[in-house]
Amino acid sequence: MSPTSRVVFLIAIAAATALGSARGPAAGAYADAGGLREIFRIRLVNDYGGEVSVSRDAGRSWQAVGQVLRYTTKVNRRGFTASKWVSPGRVAAAAVNAIHVSVGYNPEEDRGVVFSVLPREFLAPPAAYHSFLSPNSSIYTDLAAGERIFGGGEAPLVGSSVFLEEGDGSLSALTDGYVPARGDALVIVVALPERYPIAASFENAEGGAVTLEYGDGSQRLLGWVIRPARGIGRFAGSRYAAMGRIRAGHAGVVDVSTSPLGFLGAFQIIPVGHALSPEMGAAWSLTQWMIVGPVAEDSPLWEGLMPLFYQHIRPDYRAGDLRAADWKERLLSRFLVEADFGYGWRPLWAPRLAPDATVPLPDWAHHALEEARRIRILFPLTARGGPREASAFFAGAQEQGTRRGRP
């Protein structure tokens, strides 16, 4: 099947399936993933002054990292569209500026039911903030956007299980229809697949391959690019993420910041089914979205499925990782996005957009990624790949880390 025929086929099948399948909770249809391995837990007490803490030993000990400034006893029954593709009791989205938790499905609205955990900046959110925000159903913390559980090394994954801690310390899964109560202690268990990739690569052209790469040198053809990314846009949360950082992930998006911290500029990778959602019509005409579809022609929808949109990718990157004195150690715990503009892999360049959404995007923004032949997401490495794998990959990453800007 030619690239063009493949694209047309995927769009047609996805459109037909989307009409008859409004809700598809993440099942993880990805045979290579294997089992899950816990890496840490987040505990949050839903009360004024409630402690936010992290455990790296399965809950035997905890490190306090912040506290709750405002609790909630409400949920939002009209969550963002992609929240309907995540089962209740799991993280529906993880971003540098929010964590959203699924607690049900609202068939009348065809949307998920969610509550949120927010960084301190959203006690007074930016004016004209064009991203999902639910002030009354949010737990506000004193943690900054982009730090700790919001992208600073301790963020959850889409699909991470969320539990209610009982009085005796045991954990019970959040039930469908759960509503937070004051004083509830919530625990998010963050676990990675045992077989974990080192990179996801996208040929940035219609019909281009989407592949996973592993530390043993093997590759897996994952899907196809239906519409390549050609430009960048004003995605609100990108101001809280550094260049080349995963800004957010949910069951229908991987959001990549292309701008320095404090500035707007990003592009998004979305599955074809979500691209057919009513509010995503612009993704077929504007250039800041890459639309992808699965390789299996009997799997028309990709929403809420591993690895791109479930259990694999999270906002996690610290500025200066590759240049730090302990860069090898730091490299183990970050994601980084690079592009090949015809000169080999380079860090994303740093365009920035004026925040005023009433001002049209400059012409160059529509073409900012036009010359990018390939885009890849570098995953955090793990020790299980062996010294040779790690040393080779570290060397390449260190070399790339010495370069900045677009070639």
VEXZA-446179 format. One record per residue (C-alpha): x negated, y negated, z. Coordinates in steps of 0.2 Angstrom, whole numbers, plus 5000, padded with zeros to 4 digits. Last residue first. Example, Ala and Ser with C-alpha at 12.3 -4.5 7.8 and 13.67 -1.06 7.14 Angstrom:
<nodes>
493250055036;493850225039;
</nodes>
This chain:
<nodes>
489348765060;490648715073;490148675090;489048755103;487648875102;486648955116;488149065121;488049155104;486349225109;486949275126;488349365119;487249455107;486149515120;487549555132;488249675119;486649765117;486249775135;488049835139;488049975127;486350035131;486650025150;488250135150;490050105145;490650135163;489949975169;491349865162;491349735149;492549585149;493449575132;492849475117;494349415107;493949405088;494349285074;493749325056;493649225040;493849055048;493848925034;495648875037;495448855056;495648665057;496748655042;498348595050;497348495063;496448405049;498048315043;498348235060;499748305070;501248175070;501348065085;502948095095;502048235104;500848115113;499448215119;498148165106;497348325099;495648395103;494448485091;493148595100;492248725090;492648905093;491049005099;490149075084;490149245075;489249245058;488949105046;490549125035;491749035047;491649175059;492749145075;492449175094;493649205108;492949235126;493649345140;492849355157;492349465171;490749565166;489949405158;489749335176;488549475181;487549465165;487549275166;486749265183;485749115179;487249035170;487149005152;488449135146;489749095160;489548905158;491448875159;492349015168;493449135158;494949235163;496749215156;497349395154;497249535140;497549715142;499149775151;500349715137;500449605122;498849645113;498549815119;499849875122;501649845119;502849705125;503349645108;502549755094;504149795083;504249895067;503450055074;503750175059;502550095048;501150125061;499849985058;500749855070;501149675065;500349515067;500849325065;499449195068;500249035073;499448855072;499848835053;501648775052;502948855040;503249035046;502848995064;504148855063;505548975064;505049035082;506548965091;507749095082;506649245086;505849315070;504049275075;504449375091;504749525079;503149495069;501949485085;501149325090;499349255090;499349075095;498248925092;497648785103;497248605106;497648485120;496248405131;495848415149;494648565147;493848565130;494948615115;495248775105;496348865118;496949035113;498749085117;499149275115;501049295113;502549395113;502549505129;501549375138;499749295138;499149125142;497649005139;496349135134;494849035133;493848985118;493748805123;494248775141;496048795148;497148675158;497448555144;497948715134;499548725144;500548605132;500248685116;499848545104;499348635088;497948715079;497648765060;497548905048;498049055058;498449205046;500149265042;500549455041;498849505049;498849695051;498849825064;497849925076;496450015066;495350085080;493550075081;492150175089;490450105094;490350185111;490850015119;492450005110;493149905096;494949865092;495549825075;496749705066;496549715047;496949575035;498549585025;498649395024;496949325029;496049305046;495349475048;495749495066;494549575079;494949645096;493349675107;492549775121;494049895122;494649985138;494950165140;495350175159;496750055156;496649905168;497549875184;498149725194;499349765208;500349605213;500949605231;502349495237;502649455255;504449385258;504549245271;505949155262;506849275251;506549305233;507949375222;507849555216;509049595202;508149755196;507149815211;505449755216;504449905220;504149945238;502449925247;502049985264;501349865277;502549915291;503649765289;503849795270;502749715256;503749685241;502949745225;502449675208;501649795194;500549715181;501449715165;500649555158;498949555167;498549465183;497349325186;495949345198;494449285189;494849095187;496349105176;497749055187;497449185201;495849095205;495648935195;496348875178;497748775186;497248725204;497848825219;498848735232;500348845228;502148815222;503348965221;504548935207;506448955204;506948775206;505548705195;505848815180;504548775167;504348855149;503348735139;503548565131;503048455146;503748285141;502948205156;501648305165;502248405180;502248335198;502248485209;501648565194;499848515197;499848625212;499748785203;501348885199;502149055204;503749095194;505449175195;506249275181;507849345173;507449395155;508449335140;509849385129;510949245136;512449355140;511349505142;510349435156;508949555160;508049585177;506749535189;505249485178;503849385186;503049225178;501349165183;500948995178;499648855172;498148965167;499349095161;500049265165;501749315158;503049445162;502249515178;503149675182;504649715194;505949715180;505349775163;504549665151;505349635134;506649515140;505249395146;504849365128;506349235126;505849125141;506949145156;508749105157;509349185173;508049085183;507849155200;508049075217;507449075235;505948975232;504448925243;503448765242;501648735247;501048915247;499248945252;497548975245;496149095242;496249205258;495149365256;496049525260;495449695267;496149875265;497349815251;496649925237;494849875240;494749715229;496049615239;496549435235;497549315246;498849175245;499449135263;501149065267;500948885272;502848855268;503549025264;503449155250;501949255256;500749295241;499649445240;498549475224;497749645221;496149705213;495349815200;496649965199;496250095186;497550145174;497750305164;497450325145;497450175133;497050275117;498850335115;499650155114;501550145115;501450045131;503250055136;503649875138;505549845139;506449835123;507849715123;508749635108;508649795097;509949785083;509449625074;507649645079;507549805070;508149735053;506949585054;505549695059;505849815045;505849675032;504349585039;503349745040;503749795022;503349615015;501649615024;501249795018;501749745000;500549595001;499149695008;499349834995;500050005000;
</nodes>
